[in-house]
């Protein structure tokens, strides 16, 4: 059951990626300090969404780790 759900989510994500890429073909200039170049707007939008998701996932993981550490090192009665 989990594999079918994962495949469905993957198919929807790929479809949405294609839609974003096709609807935003304009080229934009990006200057990040270490990278300068022209990239399609759709690719830049997907990269920003992906980096935001990874940042949120990392912060959630750090929060869970800190709460676990605080729970283990708390006062014992």
C-alpha positions in Angstrom: 0.0 0.0 0.0 2.8 2.4 0.9 4.6 1.8 -2.4 1.5 2.8 -4.4 1.0 5.9 -2.3 4.7 6.8 -2.8 4.4 6.3 -6.6 1.2 8.4 -6.7 2.9 11.2 -4.8 6.0 10.9 -7.1 3.8 11.1 -10.2 2.0 14.2 -8.9 5.3 15.9 -8.0 6.8 15.2 -11.4 3.6 16.4 -13.1 3.6 19.7 -11.1 7.3 20.1 -11.9 6.6 19.8 -15.6 3.7 22.3 -15.3 5.8 24.8 -13.5 8.7 24.4 -15.9 6.5 24.7 -19.0 4.5 27.7 -17.8 7.6 29.7 -16.8 10.1 29.4 -19.6 11.4 32.9 -19.2 15.1 33.2 -18.5 16.2 35.1 -15.4 19.6 36.3 -14.3 20.9 34.9 -11.0 23.8 36.3 -9.0 24.6 34.3 -5.9 28.2 35.5 -5.4 29.6 32.1 -6.2 27.4 31.6 -9.3 26.3 34.0 -11.9 24.2 32.9 -14.8 20.9 32.7 -16.6 18.4 30.0 -15.6 14.8 29.4 -16.5 12.3 30.9 -14.1 10.5 27.5 -13.6 13.8 25.8 -12.6 14.6 28.6 -10.2 11.2 28.4 -8.6 11.5 24.6 -8.2 15.0 25.0 -6.7 13.6 27.6 -4.2 10.7 25.3 -3.2 13.1 22.3 -2.8 15.6 24.3 -0.7 12.8 25.6 1.5 11.4 22.1 2.1 14.9 20.8 2.9 15.5 23.6 5.4 12.1 23.0 7.1 12.9 19.2 7.3 16.3 20.0 8.8 14.9 22.4 11.4 12.2 19.8 12.3 14.9 17.2 12.8 17.0 19.5 14.9 13.9 20.3 17.0 13.1 16.6 17.6 16.7 15.9 18.4 16.9 18.7 21.0 13.6 17.6 22.6 14.9 14.1 22.8 18.2 15.2 24.4 16.3 17.4 26.9 14.0 14.5 27.8 16.9 12.2 28.5 18.9 14.6 30.5 16.1 16.0 32.7 15.9 15.9 36.5 15.3 12.4 37.9 13.1 11.9 41.0 
